[in-house]
Amino acid sequence: MIAEKIRQMKPSATLEINKKAKEMKAKGIDVVNLSVGEPDFDTPDPIKEFAIKAIHDGFTKYTEASGILELRRAICEKLERENGLSYAPEQIVVSNGAKHSIYNLLLAVIEPGDEVIIPAPYWVSFPEMVRIAGGVPVFCRWNERFKIDMEHLRSLITRRTKALILNSPSNPTGVVYDKEEIDAVAEILLKNNILCISDEVYEKIIYEGRQHISIASHSPEMKKMTVVVNAASKTFSMTGWRIGYIAAEKEIAKAVGKVQGQTTSAPCSISQKAAYFAIKEGEKLYSGMIKEFYNRRNFLIKNLPSDFVYPVPMGAFYLFVNYKDMDSVVLGKRLLEEKFLATVPGADFGADRFIRISYATSMDNLEKTVARLKEFVEENR
Ligand SMILES: Cc1ncc(COP(=O)(O)O)c(C=O)c1O
């Protein structure tokens, strides 16, 4: 009964591990869950209150398919203010989270057999979404800084190359592209007329004075060839509210709006109001959370045994770790079964010698993590 393309699809590794960790927890085992892909903080109260007011005001009906105008305007103001990018509201489409935004976009632009370059290590859902949209994911190697190997990128480009998915700050590595690196990618894409899908959902979770640079700000030409993807999810700890968006050329935004209009319609009206408030208020709602992520990151960097090696993350809330080149599935399984630490094997991120440790969890849990990893290292000397 089941369609071939769905049978071929891999279930999300993150969700699988989460499930297993929860089962162990239910049996009373003290599992530390380091597999989570969302901030562990609650959505800030003022956002919740704004949403509650929207409910009381009866803002509970269908909205415009591409999202309410006030939210799209607030997104335009944010892009102008924080990214130096000028868009009109008709260039914005609001969807059920960034994941949905990317999926709608791929449906709107991919012809059967079109190639989409995905730099490894990559977020697990990118290749699967490309495949469902009828495209072919093509994986690009990383360099010594865990960023795109430019030579390899050049060699992958064919007549069928339609797009590249750039994700900075990156899930799973936490690396952040600097200006020179963004420029280098932009020049290759422009030369070859390749669309850039720029996933910027971790934009605000960034450390040590680093500045997030959107590739759309490289030049007016690159802005035309970029679809900026962002969300309220990670920045405002609003993963469950399901609000993401794209900013793109009018023609693309219109096509994405058409896909959405005939499939899911607009996202939840109340969540849109909440996201409007969050995006308008901005930094004061999330600065405390970023500081806390930074402390946790530093704690791990300082205390992890030196057998664990990783690129030092400049953004997001993950550490992408290699341990003696051990296979990621074996290592992930052993850490869960022997040390009750739930991580995500890197195999599904296109890097089978790494595991992903999320530090979107309490300091208490991170202290336990360090103690257990030290034991693991000792036991495996
Ligand atoms: C790189 C990346 N893009 C997009 C998403 C999905 O975001 P949303 O919850 O807004 O759909 C995630 C979530 O883990 C992510 O890591």
The ligand as an SDF file (V2000), in Angstrom:
LIG
                    3D

 16 16  0  0  0  0  0  0  0  0999 V2000
   18.8080   23.5100   10.7220 C   0  0  0  0  0  0  0  0  0  0  0  0
   17.3770   23.4170   11.0870 C   0  0  0  0  0  0  0  0  0  0  0  0
   16.4650   23.9400   10.2560 N   0  0  0  0  0  0  0  0  0  0  0  0
   15.1500   23.8880   10.5460 C   0  0  0  0  0  0  0  0  0  0  0  0
   14.6980   23.2890   11.7010 C   0  0  0  0  0  0  0  0  0  0  0  0
   13.2290   23.2080   11.9580 C   0  0  0  0  0  0  0  0  0  0  0  0
   12.7250   24.3230   12.5700 O   0  0  0  0  0  0  0  0  0  0  0  0
   11.1720   24.4430   12.8750 P   0  0  0  0  0  0  0  0  0  0  0  0
   10.9440   23.8430   14.2300 O   0  0  0  0  0  0  0  0  0  0  0  0
   10.8970   25.9110   12.8410 O   0  0  0  0  0  0  0  0  0  0  0  0
   10.4310   23.7030   11.8250 O   0  0  0  0  0  0  0  0  0  0  0  0
   15.6140   22.7320   12.5960 C   0  0  0  0  0  0  0  0  0  0  0  0
   15.1470   22.0520   13.8100 C   0  0  0  0  0  0  0  0  0  0  0  0
   15.8050   21.2590   14.4310 O   0  0  0  0  0  0  0  0  0  0  0  0
   16.9890   22.8050   12.2780 C   0  0  0  0  0  0  0  0  0  0  0  0
   17.9030   22.2880   13.1030 O   0  0  0  0  0  0  0  0  0  0  0  0
  1  2  1  0
  2  3  1  0
  2 15  2  0
  3  4  2  0
  4  5  1  0
  5  6  1  0
  5 12  2  0
  6  7  1  0
  7  8  1  0
  8  9  2  0
  8 10  1  0
  8 11  1  0
 12 13  1  0
 12 15  1  0
 13 14  2  0
 15 16  1  0
M  END
$$$$
